[in-house]
Amino acid sequence: MYYSTMKNSILFLLIMIGFAACLPSNQFLQKYYLPSHNWSYADAKEFHFTIKDTADKHKIFFLIGHTETYLNSNIWLQIFSKNPSGKVDTLDPLEVGLALADGHWLGNRANKIVEHTMDITPNGGTFSFTEKGDYTFTIKQLMRVDPLPNIEYVGLQIDKLTKK
């Protein structure tokens, strides 16, 4: 009986490892909580992370948590990237939709906070970093209101897609 239970446990563990190998692994995740619940133009958020393998494919996500009283259905962002060589690229302003036309939020509600994990990977596909080393992404809001009220946090998540 002990042998059968042990065998089933090992089989279960191997199956779970197999499933995990097919899922994206979170390579980087950072959130900035805004104690005043306002995000100003001047308050650009910097995210520092390291890329170890240029052959890896990634998905890039913008994270935002806002109250249900956030008055917009979107947010406009300016994103800057700095590669290990020091080259800074400025991406085109990016509109991130947060609600449907009928006003329903696209994110998940947790108490009175709406949480979004929005795919901002260029061209909606996967992304490969061209150099090994330390990168910095800087994100600032470009909305017409400054500061932008009812923002609880903003963040960046980079998932490394595992090789199959």
N, C-alpha and C positions, 0 to 999 in steps of 0.2 A: 504494500500500500504506500509506504514512504517513497519507494522508487517511482511509482506511478505519479504521485503528486509532484515529485522533483522533476520528472520528465515533462509533465504538463507545464510546470512553471518555466522551465528552460525553453520549451517550444513557444510559449506565450511571449517571453522576453525576445526571442529571435524574430517573431512576427512583428512585434512593436518596433524593433530596430529597423526592420525592413520598411515599415510604413514611414518612419521618421526620415529615412534616407531619401524618400521621394518628396518631402516637403521643404519649403524654403527655411533656411536657418537664419535667425535674426543675428546679423553681424554687428549692427549698431542701432541703438535706440537711446534717444535723449529728449527730455521734455524740459521746457522752461515754464514754471508756474509764475503767473503774474499776480502778485499779491493785491494790487490795486484793481485788477480785472480790466485794465486798460492796456492797449498796445499802441505805443506812439511810433511815429515815423523814425525818431532818433534811436529807438530801442531795437536795433537790428540784432538778431540772435545768431550766434556763431556755433557751428557744430564741427568738432574736430574728430577725425577717425583715420584709421590706417588700413590701407589695402595691401594685402600680402601676395596676391596672385592675380595677374592681369588676365588670365584665361577665364576667371570666374565671371559668370553673368549675375547681374543684380537687378532688383526692383527697388525703386526709391519712392518713399511715401512721406507726405506732409501730414502731420498730426495737429489737430486743433480741437480744443474743448471750449465750448461757449455756453452761455446760459440760454434758456428758452426765449429770453427777451432780446436776443441778438436781432437787430432789425434788418439785416441783409440776407439775401439768398445765396451770396457768394463772398469771396474775398479775393482781392488782387494782390499778388506777391511779386517781389523782385528778388531773384536768386543770383548770387554770385558764387562761383566755385574757384578755388585756388588749388592747383595741383602741386605735387612735391617739388617741381622745378621752380615754383613761384609764379607761374603764369596764372593770371586772373581772367576768367571769362564771365561776362555778364549775360545771363540768359534773357530772352525776351520776357516782358511782363507776362505773368501767368495768371489766368482767371481760374479759380477753383470753385466749382459749384458746390453749395452746401445744402440746397433745398430744391425740391421739384417746383414746377410752375404753380402748383396748387398750394404751396407753402409747407408741404410735409418735408421734414428734415431727412437728409440722406444718411445721417449718422445714427448711432445708437444712443438712446437715452439712459442715463444713469442718474437717478434722482432728478435734479433740475438742470443737469448738465447734458449737453448733446456732444458726443464724442465722434470725431471723424478720423478715419485713416484713408487719405486720398492718394491714389497712385499718381505720381508726377514724373514717372519715368519718361524720358524723351521718346516721343512717337508711340507711347503706350506699350512698348515692347520690353526688351531687356536691355541692360546697359553694362558695358565692360569698361572699367577704368584703364587708361592707357599706360599708367606708370605705377610701380610699386612705391609705397611710402605714405606720408601723411598728407591728408586733404583737409580743406576747410570749406564748408558751405556756409554762406551767410544769407539769412532770409529776413526781409523786411516787408512790412505791409504797405500797400499803395492805395488804400481806400481814401475817399474824399474827406473822411472824418479823422481828426487827429486830436486826442488819442481815440483809437477805436474801442468803444466800450463793450462790456459783457464778454470779454475774452478771458477764460480761465487759464489756458496754457496753449503753447505752441511747441511743436517738436518735429524731429526728423527720424525716420526709420529707414534703414537700408538692409534689405534681405539678400543674402547670398543664395542663389538657386543651386541646389546640389546637382551634381552630375549623375545622370542615370546610366 
